């Protein structure tokens, strides 16, 4: 159960970090008038990825419950709860990375 939870948390933190850094470097210098919506784009993409991640974990949980492997099914349900709780602050962290990169 711990391994499944840690793997899901690492996946969450890796795509939030990569998205924040990548989107920050990609939109650096845009737009020229100083109105910057890059952090909003980062937040929306992060929320979309979190929902996809939660949906994949829900499907895996149903599959493991169907295959009578209740321990893994419970682990994926716990991962859903933890990702939903950690995902919102991680989304803000990604927007912070995007804004921080664009200031330099």
C-alpha positions in Angstrom: 0.0 0.0 0.0 2.8 2.4 0.8 4.6 1.7 -2.5 1.4 2.5 -4.5 0.9 5.7 -2.5 4.5 6.9 -2.9 4.6 6.1 -6.6 1.4 8.1 -7.1 2.7 11.1 -5.1 6.0 11.0 -7.1 4.0 11.0 -10.3 1.9 14.0 -9.2 4.9 16.0 -8.0 6.9 15.2 -11.2 4.2 16.3 -13.7 3.4 19.4 -11.6 7.1 20.4 -11.5 7.8 19.7 -15.1 4.6 21.5 -16.2 5.4 24.5 -14.1 9.0 24.7 -15.3 8.2 23.9 -18.9 5.3 26.3 -19.2 7.3 29.0 -17.5 10.2 28.7 -19.9 7.9 28.3 -22.9 5.9 31.4 -22.2 8.8 33.5 -21.1 8.6 36.9 -22.8 5.0 36.6 -23.9 3.0 38.8 -24.2 5.0 41.9 -24.8 2.6 44.3 -23.0 3.1 42.7 -19.6 -0.3 41.0 -19.2 0.7 37.5 -18.2 -1.7 34.6 -18.1 0.9 31.9 -18.1 0.2 31.0 -14.5 -3.5 30.6 -15.3 -2.6 28.2 -18.1 -0.3 26.2 -15.8 -3.1 26.0 -13.2 -5.7 24.8 -15.8 -3.3 22.2 -17.3 -2.4 21.0 -13.8 -6.0 20.6 -12.8 -6.7 18.7 -16.0 -3.8 16.3 -15.4 -4.9 15.8 -11.7 -8.4 14.8 -12.9 -6.9 12.4 -15.5 -4.6 10.9 -12.7 -7.6 10.5 -10.4 -9.7 8.9 -13.1 -6.9 6.4 -13.9 -6.5 5.5 -10.2 -10.3 5.0 -10.0 -10.3 2.7 -13.0 -7.4 0.7 -11.5 -9.1 0.5 -8.2 -12.2 -1.0 -9.8 -10.1 -3.4 -11.8 -8.3 -4.7 -8.7 -11.6 -5.0 -6.8 -13.0 -6.9 -9.7 -10.0 -9.2 -9.7 -10.5 -9.8 -5.9 -7.3 -8.1 -5.0 -8.8 -5.9 -2.3 -5.5 -4.7 -0.9 -4.4 -3.0 -4.2 -7.9 -1.7 -4.7 -7.8 0.0 -1.3 -4.4 1.3 -2.0 -5.6 3.0 -5.2 -8.6 4.4 -3.4 -6.3 5.8 -0.7 -4.2 7.3 -3.5 -7.2 9.0 -4.9 -7.9 10.7 -1.6 -4.2 11.7 -1.1 -3.8 13.1 -4.6 -7.0 15.1 -4.3 -5.7 16.6 -1.0 -2.2 17.2 -2.3 -3.2 18.2 -5.8 -4.6 21.6 -4.9 -1.5 22.9 -3.2 0.7 21.3 -5.9 -1.3 23.3 -8.5 -0.5 26.5 -6.7 3.2 25.4 -6.6 3.2 24.9 -10.3 1.8 28.4 -10.9 4.4 29.8 -8.5 7.2 28.1 -10.5 5.8 29.6 -13.7 5.6 33.1 -12.3 9.0 32.8 -10.7 10.7 31.7 -14.0 9.1 34.5 -15.9 10.4 37.2 -13.6 14.0 36.4 -14.6 
